[in-house]
Amino acid sequence: MVKRNPHFSRLSKNYLFPEVTRRARSFENLISLSIGDTSEPIPHAITEAMKKAATQLGSRKGYRGYGAEQGNAALREKISEVIYKGKISADEIFISDGAKCDIGRLQILFGSDKTIAVQNPAYPVYVDTGLMLNQKVVYMECLPENNFFPNTFPDADLLYLCSPNNPTGSVATHAQLENLVQWAKKSNTFIIFDAAYSGFIQDPTLPESIYEIEGADEIAIEVSSFSKLIGFTGVRLGWSVIPKNMTYAEGGSVHDDYTRVVTTFFNGASNISQAGGLAALDHPDEIAKLSTYYLENARLIKKALESKECRIYGGENAPYLWVDFGKIESWDLFQMVLEKTKLITTPGSGFGSCGEGYLRFSAFGNRTQILNAVKRIETQWPEQLSP
Ligand SMILES: *Cc1c(COP(=O)(O)O)cnc(C)c1O
């Protein structure tokens, strides 16, 4: 027999969502406010563009094989123009099959001998991909006092920051990101900025991209995705920005090496998905409609929770509410809410120790379900969590 990759023994058991499912199993009439997946259909104009692209593949004239290595040129131009307002050029954008996949590829790019700094609480993918490569992980406490942004930055080669944040629903301010970029330049750290939820930002004073910060293109990579932007979680389409200005300590282009990674073991996103992505960026109104739909869900849930014994964060520029119930442990909170209301939430402690005492409420879901959930919060809420 072959021996197991020893680094895999450092991964903690994938516990959070399987345990959520296990505990919910014995209940009926459940409504899930736990999902990190989109629920509403993809707008017609975008599915039509994908249909057309698929049909073309069936004709001699329209058939295409492998696409351009970095992705469809028109799509990269469009992302440069619509998302980055020209601050990032098309040849700095790599189209992919999603942000999660890109996070894995970036880890391969930087390799095993690195230390990564990760927010606590955080989306688990940064830590798990790092552990698979035997990277060292250090954590940055993220607490309400500082809008869930790290107070200090530890010594690290790579620093992951997710804004708008999953799970806290908070968004880093310009001042916070300026601080981070200045620090990263001084301490020779690269930032990996996860902007998967940037489409939810409503407040025009908040940064939607790390490249809104002067000089970020020397030290920051941004990963982003069509998944939450336009309901492409199943279609699969994302992108990463590797600025041409980024160089290693000993010199040499990060962009060149990433091109090598992508051409060695990726070969590009589906041409049908890319046609859909292009159509999506041609319909900013449809993108806005979807994000305001989910944010209205968040507002409704938040309103119902406001009369309860808790502190509510997020939900205004992100599809998650991060709710602090004080001294009660997350799994106990989860259980109480489940038993009384048959609502499934996500225990905050599953995202890191700083999430203890919190529940995450997701705003993804159909309005009818959300309104039913709201009614249950109003009428069946556990007494222990009421004022
Ligand atoms: C959903 C999500 C993504 C998107 O991943 P895809 O692979 O593009 O579907 C990325 N980052 C975070 C924090 C997410 O919650």
The ligand as an ORCA input file, in Angstrom:
! r2SCAN-3c Opt
* xyz 0 1
  C     -18.673     31.209     -2.017
  C     -17.329     31.739     -1.767
  C     -16.374     31.771     -2.785
  C     -16.723     31.343     -4.185
  O     -16.139     30.162     -4.548
  P     -16.377     29.601     -6.027
  O     -15.371     28.502     -6.134
  O     -16.086     30.721     -6.968
  O     -17.789     29.125     -6.127
  C     -15.123     32.303     -2.511
  N     -14.823     32.781     -1.297
  C     -15.722     32.780     -0.290
  C     -15.347     33.364      1.017
  C     -16.989     32.241     -0.496
  O     -17.880     32.223      0.517
*
